Amino acid sequence: MATFTSSLPDDLLQQLAKKAKELKLPKNQLIEKALSIYLEQLDRAAYIKSYKRAGKDPDMIAMAEEGMADYFQQLQDLEDETE
């Protein structure tokens, strides 16, 4: 594990110390968990943004609609085979 040194504003450091004491966790573990959650949220936000962008792209919509038509046909073929 690598070591990282940083400075924090006094008020944030006080909040960190208070919360770490309440949770009975070392401050570094609390920071690690908080940073991990924050980075996951950034990834999730980027993923959502890409879907929204794709939803406005006419080529992506056409591909999705074409794929849905093929999927629907496959379902119909499967249904015909079971009858």
Sequence and secondary structure as in RCSB ss.txt:
>XXXX:A:sequence
MATFTSSLPDDLLQQLAKKAKELKLPKNQLIEKALSIYLEQLDRAAYIKSYKRAGKDPDMIAMAEEGMADYFQQL
QDLEDETE
>XXXX:A:secstr
         HHHHHHHHHHHHHHT  HHHHHHHHHHHHHHHHHHHHHHHHHHHHHT HHHHHHHHHHHHHHHHHH
HHHHHHH 
